[in-house]
Amino acid sequence: MADDARTGDESALAAAFADEPAFVPYLAAGDPDYESSLAYVEALARGGADVIELGLPFSEPIAEGPTIQHAVVRSLEAGMTPDRFFEFVADLDVDVPLVCMTYYNLVYQYGDEQGPRPFVERAAEVGLEGFVIPDLPAEESGPLREACDEFGLDLVFIVAPTTEGERLERMREQVSGYVYVQARLGTTGAREDVSDQTDASLARVADWDVPKAVGFGIKTGEHAERIVRAGADGVIVGSALVDIVAEGVENGDATEAVAERLEAKARELKEGAVRGAAHRAEQHDG
């Protein structure tokens, strides 16, 4: 662990998993426009989000499937930039921890000096609690980890089904807040089933001293329930929510109507996760 002070109660992200399984939704900030996006993120919080991952759009989102790629394009076309993103975070009226999910080039190039420190400093100023950087190898994460420690932010890593050996151990040394357990190979996207790789992926990080949140492909409350029953401490859902935004754009729906659908879907997913934890507790007691 890079900094023991980042574990336990002092980390807002870790604390979000303390009492019950956490629901961690993702939306691209600024999709399809600034004001609508604020309303959509706030709707997720009302629906039961425990942590919210906010995507800072990058022109080459290599980890994303078509759904989130389209969201990134809409956000960029609406004028989202790193500075605008920080304004967006400051303008949000939510009482849950916020995580920035973006790509390392934007982090590294921000500010007057190269390196991650200016970006992390600004993130701390606006109230972000951590980062997910899909394209940053654990072996090269030292400078970002140092900046996060300096300003009190967490660094979340994505563990894929193929992550093993020295890379897995390096992630274990650097991670804080929670670990993002990728349920399946490939890019992000909602699926109709739950991957049979989930159990094996969770087993490989079972002894890590951070909560385990599973993402990639979760679409329904039933999916969330099954994931938590399998041992996850939380679920991460992106594409199923972005699909609701995209449908609203396509149909020309009012912001309020889309926000209501997002809130309802958030509630469904959170309740599914809670059911999964209750079932797991019953099995343990039995």
WOGIWO-V724704 format. One record per residue. N is the residue number from 1. SS is DSSP state (hx for helix, st for strand, lp for the rest). PSI is psi in radians with two decimals (999 if undefined). BURIAL is I if it has 24 or more other ideal C-beta (glycine too) atoms within 12 Angstrom, else O. Layout:
# WOGIWO-V724704
<<N SS PSI BURIAL> <N SS PSI BURIAL>>
This chain:
# WOGIWO-V724704
<<1 lp 2.28 I> <2 lp -0.60 I> <3 lp 1.91 I> <4 hx -0.45 O> <5 hx -0.30 O> <6 hx -0.06 I> <7 lp 2.83 I> <8 hx -2.58 O> <9 hx -0.40 O> <10 hx -0.24 O> <11 lp 2.07 I> <12 hx -0.56 I> <13 hx -0.87 I> <14 hx -0.68 I> <15 hx -0.48 I> <16 lp -0.32 I> <17 lp 0.03 I> <18 lp -0.73 O> <19 lp -0.51 O> <20 lp 2.94 I> <21 lp 2.41 I> <22 st 2.43 I> <23 st 2.09 I> <24 st 1.64 I> <25 st 2.78 I> <26 st 2.40 I> <27 st 2.63 I> <28 st 2.13 I> <29 lp 2.31 I> <30 lp 0.10 I> <31 lp 2.12 I> <32 lp -0.16 I> <33 lp 2.94 I> <34 hx -0.93 I> <35 hx -0.74 O> <36 hx -0.71 I> <37 hx -0.70 I> <38 hx -0.80 I> <39 hx -0.64 I> <40 hx -0.74 I> <41 hx -0.72 I> <42 hx -0.55 I> <43 hx -0.67 I> <44 hx -0.68 I> <45 hx -0.74 I> <46 hx -0.56 I> <47 lp -0.09 I> <48 lp 0.18 I> <49 lp 2.42 I> <50 lp -0.53 I> <51 st 2.53 I> <52 st 2.19 I> <53 st 2.15 I> <54 st 2.12 I> <55 st 2.17 I> <56 lp 1.92 I> <57 lp 2.44 I> <58 lp 2.54 I> <59 lp -0.28 O> <60 lp 1.27 O> <61 lp 1.44 I> <62 lp -0.40 O> <63 lp -0.07 I> <64 lp 2.55 I> <65 lp -3.11 I> <66 hx -0.65 O> <67 hx -0.91 I> <68 hx -0.53 I> <69 hx -0.74 I> <70 hx -0.65 I> <71 hx -0.71 I> <72 hx -0.76 I> <73 hx -0.79 I> <74 hx -0.73 I> <75 hx -0.78 I> <76 hx -0.72 I> <77 hx -0.46 O> <78 lp -0.01 I> <79 lp 0.26 O> <80 lp 2.33 I> <81 lp 2.97 O> <82 hx -0.79 I> <83 hx -0.70 O> <84 hx -0.63 I> <85 hx -0.79 I> <86 hx -0.65 I> <87 hx -0.73 O> <88 hx -0.84 I> <89 hx -0.78 I> <90 hx -0.54 O> <91 hx -0.29 O> <92 lp 2.45 I> <93 lp 1.33 O> <94 lp 2.72 I> <95 lp 0.72 O> <96 lp 2.69 I> <97 st 2.51 I> <98 st 2.39 I> <99 st 2.39 I> <100 st 2.14 I> <101 st 2.02 I> <102 st -2.98 I> <103 lp 2.64 I> <104 hx -0.47 I> <105 hx -0.72 O> <106 hx -0.66 I> <107 hx -0.79 I> <108 hx -0.61 I> <109 hx -0.07 O> <110 lp 2.48 I> <111 lp -2.98 O> <112 lp -0.26 O> <113 lp 2.49 O> <114 lp 2.64 O> <115 lp 2.85 O> <116 lp -0.23 I> <117 hx -0.82 I> <118 hx -0.68 I> <119 hx -0.80 I> <120 hx -0.71 I> <121 hx -0.79 I> <122 hx -0.69 I> <123 hx -0.74 I> <124 hx -0.66 I> <125 hx -0.65 O> <126 hx -0.08 I> <127 lp 0.20 I> <128 lp 2.65 I> <129 lp -0.20 I> <130 st -3.08 I> <131 st 2.56 I> <132 st 2.11 I> <133 st 1.61 I> <134 lp -0.51 I> <135 lp 0.19 I> <136 lp 1.93 I> <137 lp 2.53 O> <138 hx -0.58 I> <139 hx -0.36 O> <140 hx 0.25 O> <141 lp 0.00 I> <142 hx -0.88 O> <143 hx -0.69 I> <144 hx -0.68 I> <145 hx -0.73 I> <146 hx -0.75 O> <147 hx -0.69 I> <148 hx -0.73 I> <149 hx -0.70 I> <150 hx -0.70 O> <151 hx 0.12 I> <152 lp 0.61 I> <153 lp 2.76 I> <154 st 2.73 I> <155 st 1.94 I> <156 st 2.34 I> <157 lp 2.63 I> <158 st 2.08 I> <159 st 1.98 I> <160 lp 2.85 I> <161 lp -0.39 I> <162 lp -0.06 O> <163 lp 2.22 I> <164 lp 3.11 O> <165 hx -2.42 O> <166 hx -0.62 O> <167 hx -0.74 O> <168 hx -0.73 I> <169 hx -0.65 O> <170 hx -0.72 I> <171 hx -0.74 I> <172 hx -0.67 I> <173 hx -0.55 O> <174 hx -0.38 I> <175 lp 2.62 I> <176 lp 2.83 I> <177 lp -1.32 I> <178 st 2.89 I> <179 st 2.35 I> <180 st 1.87 I> <181 st 1.99 I> <182 st 2.10 I> <183 lp -0.34 I> <184 lp 2.87 I> <185 lp 2.83 O> <186 lp -2.85 O> <187 lp 3.01 I> <188 lp 2.77 I> <189 lp 2.48 I> <190 lp 2.48 I> <191 lp 2.92 I> <192 lp -0.14 O> <193 lp 2.97 O> <194 lp 2.31 I> <195 lp 2.43 I> <196 lp -0.02 O> <197 lp -0.15 I> <198 hx -0.83 I> <199 hx -0.80 O> <200 hx -0.67 I> <201 hx -0.73 I> <202 hx -0.66 I> <203 hx -0.55 O> <204 hx -0.31 I> <205 lp 0.28 I> <206 lp -0.58 O> <207 lp 0.18 O> <208 lp 2.51 I> <209 lp 0.76 O> <210 lp 2.73 I> <211 st 2.64 I> <212 st 2.01 I> <213 st 2.26 I> <214 st 2.32 I> <215 st -3.13 I> <216 lp 1.73 I> <217 lp -0.04 I> <218 lp 2.24 I> <219 lp -0.52 I> <220 lp 2.93 I> <221 hx -0.61 I> <222 hx -0.75 O> <223 hx -0.82 I> <224 hx -0.72 I> <225 hx -0.80 I> <226 hx -0.67 I> <227 hx -0.78 I> <228 hx -0.65 I> <229 hx -0.54 I> <230 lp -0.15 I> <231 lp 0.00 I> <232 lp 2.61 I> <233 lp -0.14 I> <234 st 2.99 I> <235 st 2.50 I> <236 st 2.20 I> <237 st 2.16 I> <238 lp -1.14 I> <239 hx -0.64 I> <240 hx -0.52 I> <241 hx -0.72 I> <242 hx -0.57 I> <243 hx -0.65 I> <244 hx -0.72 I> <245 hx -0.80 I> <246 hx -0.70 I> <247 hx -0.69 O> <248 hx -0.70 I> <249 hx -0.82 I> <250 hx -0.66 O> <251 hx -0.10 O> <252 lp 0.53 O> <253 lp 2.67 O> <254 lp 2.60 O> <255 hx -0.73 I> <256 hx -0.68 O> <257 hx -0.75 O> <258 hx -0.72 I> <259 hx -0.69 I> <260 hx -0.71 O> <261 hx -0.68 I> <262 hx -0.74 I> <263 hx -0.73 I> <264 hx -0.74 O> <265 hx -0.69 I> <266 hx -0.77 I> <267 hx -0.73 I> <268 hx -0.80 I> <269 hx -0.73 I> <270 hx -0.79 I> <271 hx -0.62 I> <272 hx -0.76 I> <273 hx -0.73 I> <274 hx -0.70 I> <275 hx -0.70 I> <276 hx -0.70 I> <277 hx -0.68 I> <278 hx -0.74 O> <279 hx -0.73 I> <280 hx -0.68 I> <281 hx -0.67 O> <282 hx -0.74 O> <283 hx -0.71 O> <284 hx -0.75 O> <285 hx -0.57 O> <286 lp 999 O>>
